[in-house]
Amino acid sequence: MSKQAVRMYYEQYDEWARMDSASGQIEFMRSMGVLDQWLPEQARVLDIGGGPGRYAVELARRGHRVSLVDLCSHHIEMAREQVVDRRLSTRVERMCEGDACDLSMFGDDSFDAAMAFGPFYHLVDDNERRDAAAELARVTRPSGIVFVQFIPPLSGVVRLMERADELPQTVSVDSFQTAHAEYVYRNPSETGFQEAAYMTPEQAKLLFEEVGFVTEDLLSVLGLAAGREERLCRLQARDPELYEAMAAVIEDTAREPAVIETGELAMWVGRLQG
């Protein structure tokens, strides 16, 4: 997807509000749980494609030093407002427009950790994915930790089945068959999300291990909660004890291959060798 197409899409989409939805709340809670597990205290963290700063703000609130890069200037402005409103400016080192494939505004070995929770499902070109992986390795210090979210192919295909009902013009026979066969979705209309790239867990591991990372963890972010988020949020309010029992099962099964493939959003966690 061209950078301009990504910008145009997110200019019409409220990414901050998405995280307030039932799905967004569970995604955020579970993602933060993984970050908390692996991040050292007061880490210097780069949030690539961090949008309006939902994760950057929370990491800064928890004592980390954060820099945020995003393609969209209005996301950067929203992030700045959130940081100022929460009096976190001393913990946010830099917020700037940038591209996951070119992080030249940052030096080598600059960060204890880096996260990319959006870019890799926008990068449909193999060379761009390799460039972005190499940039992650370059800006991360030896032994630093990296978190990448991606969409597994089966999850992508299931989502297209849903989109075909919600927005029929966005899914054609050809776009659906191509997505299934080639792991790339191209929207035949001008409405909504224009392109997406899917990766299998094995492809994700190979991509990042080729640039010097070792795999530490691989899991489904939503897991068994995928598609059931609103029900689970209602259950949490009505019966917290039962909700916690279900949340434990969601966590316990999050690394099962079938759950990773069908849980909508996966996360790879790696450490840079050295």
N, C-alpha and C positions, 0 to 999 in steps of 0.2 A: 504494500500500500504506500502511495506517495505520502510524503510528509504533509503536503497541503491537504490531502484527503483526510488524514488523521485529524489535523487541526480543525477542519470544517465539521467533522463529525462531533468532536468534543465541544465545539463552540455551541452546539445545539443540545448538549446533553449535560445534565446536572450530576456530575460524578460525586460531589459531596453528599447530595441528597440520596444517591443510590445506596450509600453506606448506612443510611438510616432505615432502609427497608429491612424486612425480616431476613432476606437472603444476605444483604450487606452486613447486618449485625453479626450473623453467624460466621460469615467469611472473615470479618474483622477480628472477632474474638478468637477464632481458631488460628488465624495467621499470627496474631500477636502472641499467642501461646507458643508457637514455634520460635518466633523471634526471641522471646524471653528465655527459652530453653538454651539457645545457642549463643546469644550475644554476651560478650564480656561486659563488666560494669563500665559505665561511662565510655562506651565505645564511640569511635568516630565513624559515622555511618553515611553512606551515599545512597539516596533514594532516587533511582532512575525511573523516569516515567511516573513520578509520584503524584501527578495530577494536582489537585488543590491542597494537598498536604495532609490528608487524614492520618496516614501513618507517620509522616515526619513530625507532625505536631505531637502525637502520642509518644513517640520515641524521645522527643525533646523533653516532654513532661516527665518522663521516667529517668531523666538524667543523662541521656546520650547527647553527643554533639552531632548535628545533622546538617547535611547539604542536600538540596533537592534540585533535580534537573527534570524539565518537562518541555515538550515541543510547543505547548500552548502558552502564550503570554498571559492570557486571562487566568489560567490556572496558577501561574506564578503570582499574579496580583492577589488572587483569592488566598493563596497560601500565606502571603505576607500579612494580609489582614488578620488571618487566624492566629498567626504567631504573635502579632502585636497585641491583639485582644487578650491573649492568654499570658502575656508578659514573658514570652519565651525567647526573646530576641538574642539573649546572651548565649543560648544553646544552639541556635541555628546559624551556622557559619556562612552559608551561601545558598541563594535560590536564583536559578538562571535558566534561560531557554537553552535547550540542547537536545542532542540526538544520541540514542543508545549506541549507535555505530561510531560515534565520534565524541569522545569525552576529553578532547585535547585541552579543555580549560582546567583539567586536573592533572597533576603530576603523577609519575609512577609511584606505586606503593603508598598512596595517600590515605587509604582508609582501612580501618580494622574490619569493616564489613561493608557489603554492598547488597542492595536488593533491587530486583526488577520485577515488579508485579503486574506489568502490562506489556512492555515492549515486545516480548517474544511471541505473542500471538498476533502482533501486527506485522511482523517481519516474514513475508511470504517468500522472499528470495534467500536461497541457501547461503550465498556469499554475505548477505547482510547479517544473517544469524551468526555466521562465523566471525564477522567483524565485531559484532556486539559482544560475543563471548570473549574474544581476544581483548576487548577494551575492559571488560569486567576483570579479567586476569591482570591487566596492566595496572589498573588503579588500586587494586587490592594488595595489601602488604602480604608477604609470605606468612602462611598459617592463618591468614584472614578467612572469614566465613562469608559465604554468598548465598542468597535466597532468590530463586527464580520461580515464578508461576508460569504455567503453560496449560494449554487445552489438549487433552488426549483425543485422538481421532474419534473413538466411539462416542465420547461426550459431545464432540462437535456435530456428529451426524444426528444424534438425538435432539440437540438444540435446533438443527435445521428442520427436523420434523415438526417441532413446535412453532418455529417461525413460519413455516408454510401455511399454518392455520392462522397465526396472528397477523402476518404481513405477506399475503400470497404472492405479491409481486416481487418479493426478494428471494424467492427460491424457485428455480426452474428445474426441469429434469436434468439438463446438462450441468447446472451448477451443483446440484445434489450429487450426481454421479461422480463428478470431478472431485468434490470434497471427499467422498468415500474412497476413491481410488488413489488420489494424489495428495491428500491431506491439505488441500488449499481450497478455501471457499471464496468465490468471487460473485458478488451480488449483481444480478442482471439488471437491477433497477438503480435509481439514484436515491432511493429511500434507505435511511439507516446505515448500519455498519456495512462497509463496502467490501472488505477483504479480511480473511482470517487464516492463520497458519496453525496447523495442529502438529503435535509431536507425540510419538510414543514415549513411554518412560525410557526405553532403550536408546532411542535417538537423543533424548535429553542428556542422558548420562554420557554418551559418546561425544556429543557436541562440546560439553564442558570439560570432560576429561582430556580431550585432545589439546586443550590450551593450558593444561597444568593443574586442574582441580582433581581432587578425589571426592567421591560421593560419600556424604555422611548420612543423608536421609532422603527418602522419597515417599511422599504420602499424598493422599487426597485431602484437599482443604475442607470441602463440604462433606465428603464421604456419604454416609447413609442419610445425612440431612438434606442432600440435594433434592430439590423439588418438594421438600416437606418443611421448609423453613417457617412458613407462617403458622403451620400447625404446632411446630415445636415452640415457637415464641408464645403462642396462646397457652400451651401446656406449662411452660415455665412460670407464667403468672398464676395459673390455676393450681398446679401441683408441683412445686419446686423439687420435692424429693424424687418423684417419678422422672421428672425432666433430667435431674442429675444422673439417675441410673441410665437413662437413654444416652445422655452425653458421653458417659463412660464407654458405652458400647460403640458409639461413633468414633471415639478416639482409638479404642482397641482394634477396630477393623480398618482404620484409615490407611494401613500399609498393605492391605491385601490387594494383589494385582487386579482382580475384577472390580474392586471398589475404586482404585485409582483410575482405571479405564473409563468408568461410567459415572464418576462423581463430579462431573462438570469442570472442576478446576483442580489442577495438581500443583504440587510444589516440590522442587528439587533443592536440596541443601548440600553445598559442597565447601571444601576447604582447599585453599591454594597451597600447593606443595612448596616446601622451602624452609 
